[in-house]
Amino acid sequence: MTGYNNHNIPEAAHTFIDRNISAGILTVAFGPRGSWVCVAANGACDSHGIPRGCKDALRDFLRRGFRIRSIAFPPQGGDRWVVVADQDYSAQGIPDECIQVMDTFRRNKWPMRHIAFPPSGGNSWVIVGTDRVFARSIDDECYQILNNHMQGQRPASGVSFTPDGGWTIFGSDEPFARRIHDDCYRHLRAIAAQGDMIDHVSFVPDGDGYSIIANQASPFTSPNLIRVFENNFFRDSSGKGHSVWARMAAHGVPGVSVAMVLGGAFAWQTSYGVLEAGGQQYVYNDTPFQVASISKPTTAVGVLRSAQGAGANIGLDDPVQQHTTWTIPVQAGGSASWVNEATVALTLAHEGGFNVPGFGGYPDTGTQLPTLDQILAGTPPVNSPKIEIMTRPGPRLYSGGGYVALQRMMQDVTATNFVDWMQSNVLTPLGMSGSTFAVTLPPQLSRAATGHVAGPVAINGKRNRYPESAAAGLYSNVGDLCRIILMLNSGGSLDGVPILTRAMRDRMLLDELGISRSGALAALDCMYAHDGVNAGFYALMRGYPNLGSGFAITTNADHSAGGSAFVAEVVAALEYLYPRDLLPSGHSVIGLDSDQVSAAALDLGVGGR
């Protein structure tokens, strides 16, 4: 089905659209002072008031049989324009950086679908490809939502801006808009509701006019599960649906990112909300969050890598003491023999007898950080007890302190700072380019989420610092965390690169080295998981190795501030939408009230080791 809706556009442009809509309208663009151009799929075109160079470039492309995809004019007017075709582009007077990015598209043969310029002018633009977005100085929420709408099998085809800063994202999926004319929004929703695909939305830059073009019916007959996740995220016991944004507000969660692994491959990732409550910087899919105790399975991968192959530096069944110059103390009343019983594997599994379950971190307000040796000894300025063996190794006793002991061991074994060694030997081989164990974020990762306590209220200094790196110091994003899931699900390799041997990967899951597992390793319902709780943050990762699936969730609200309760609802929503990938038993917690959902999701493994 084809159709259009025009409002307050030049009469000649309306006439051209009306006469050619049956052939298909490839693009409609409006420039300053009443200028416009329209191109039809049959090669017909018409225009008024556009620059001569733009008209010549357009005619040349049409003469050569190119298919026009987008035409745009920066708001400054004058001889500034760009014409994008399926095989090339031509431009004049647009920002140099935009030209550089378009050249990158052309050089790599990435198709460009749409280009747009916000009304702010200057170096402000967005380029939408078939599977990627590049933008500069556009509305921050627009950039977030546009990236969300590029995920999955139904990527957005474009974004358009109103003269007063409103915007809409459109394509084969439901449109998303902010601050556009009410009638325009109603027409967008009506066109999408009748099953048509919105190909173009163009706004007149010096008025309230707009044109909406739908050339064909949408090829999709089933709902997009990502949009269902967003818009019908939680259904309460009365049957009323609530969006992800509504539930974030209800739980006091300022920002969240979610990523999915399906069918043995990365499927999608989306982000919602802001870096800091009350702020206008939005969470992106690559935004670093503190992932707290998810540091532990990541550290375990590093320890296992050191224990595999002919050049192994350690043995998993060796005592930790064998590989460190630090003398491991035993609490008063304990036996000195316990030190030799505390093996690397037992310590990874929280069975090494070490004390100190967790760490509070240090506010980033000029507070002096303790050294690793001060943390181990419990001496000032440390805020945690001395790390020592408090019980005979064997029984499970969750211990962040044991991971700090492993951190010291790894530094002794590798003769390298733990943070640097993990970067080179774990994060980089895994392709986790947006992750770091650094206590102070490097410049390229400095646009990070702020932690929040109940309110939500930003914590003092935005984020506590955790020199207890192996236990709690990892910054990451959901896409990077999914690379750990993909590696574990594929038997220890990722993208053809061996990270762990199959035997080491199996031992990690079987013996629960740094991670929790439920179900037999060969069973369909085998699941591994770990969550993370730092001051101001809550995170969860979970994988199903025999289903090739999993997910990662990061929030900037801590456990007591609603982070874990909200994450439980995320888990419930994902399990409901992907029952064959996440719940092989057919168990579903959808339809429960919030407190019931939280309890049920926790029973399903939200609480990690």
Buried (B, 14 or more C-beta within 10 A) or exposed (E): EBBBBBBEBBEEBBEBBEEBBEBBBBBBBBBBEBBBBBBBBEEBBBBEEBBEBBBEBBEBBBEEEBBBBBBBBBBEBEEBBBBBBBEBBBBBBBBEEBBEBBEEBEEEEBBBBBBBBBBEBEEBBBBBBEEBBBBBBBBBBBBBBBBBBBBBEBBBBBBBBBBEEBBBBBBBBBBBBBEBBEEBBEBBEEBBEEBBBBBBBBBBBBEBBBBBBBBBEBEEEEEBBBBBBBBBBBBBEEEEEBBBBEBBBBBBBBBBBBBBBBEEEBBBBBBBBBBBBEBEBBBBBBBBBBBBBBBBBBBBBBBBBBBBEEEEBBBBEBBBBBBBEBEBBBEEEBEEEBBBBBBBBBBBBBBBBBBBBBBEBBBBEEBEBBEBEBBBBBEEEBEBEBBBBBBBBEEEBBBBBBBBBBBBBBBBBBEBBBBEBBBEBBBEBBBBBBBBBBBEBEEEBEBBBBBBBEEBBBBBBBBBBBBBBBBBBBBBBBBBBBBBBBBBBBBBBBEEEBBBBEEBBBBBBEBBBBBBBEBEEEEEBBBBBBBBBBBBBBBBBBBBBBBBBBBBBBBBBBBEBBBBBBBBBBBBBBBBBBBEBBBBEEEBBBBBEBEBBBBBBBEBBBBBB
